[in-house]
Amino acid sequence: MIQGIGYKRICEELGAIELDSWQEYSLLRIDNYQEINRRGSTSLEFMCLLKMICLSTGNIHNIARTFKYSIRKRGY
């Protein structure tokens, strides 16, 4: 699916931000990612992607991990 749509276009549409890169690896962050659970409720999360470009084929591989936003109340 990613190859059909185009990796660059997907990153642009989702507002991905490149946090760091090294050789063929890039660490990307996508804010405001909404995860829908089995009950149909959503939670606001951000996603980090580790993008790796295979040097022999040029194919892009990703490892994704989501993190939930947490709002902590302070007692004054």
Secondary structure as the mmCIF struct_conf table of DSSP 4:
data_model
#
loop_
_struct_conf.conf_type_id
_struct_conf.id
_struct_conf.beg_label_comp_id
_struct_conf.beg_label_asym_id
_struct_conf.beg_label_seq_id
_struct_conf.end_label_comp_id
_struct_conf.end_label_asym_id
_struct_conf.end_label_seq_id
HELX_RH_AL_P HELX_RH_AL_P1 ILE A 2 ILE A 5
HELX_RH_AL_P HELX_RH_AL_P2 TYR A 7 LEU A 14
TURN_TY1_P TURN_TY1_P1 GLY A 15 GLY A 15
STRN STRN1 ILE A 17 TRP A 22
TURN_TY1_P TURN_TY1_P2 GLN A 23 GLU A 24
STRN STRN2 TYR A 25 ILE A 36
TURN_TY1_P TURN_TY1_P3 ARG A 38 ARG A 39
BEND BEND1 GLY A 40 GLY A 40
STRN STRN3 THR A 42 ILE A 53
TURN_TY1_P TURN_TY1_P4 LEU A 55 THR A 57
STRN STRN4 ILE A 60 LYS A 68
HELX_LH_PP_P HELX_LH_PP_P1 ARG A 72 GLY A 75
#
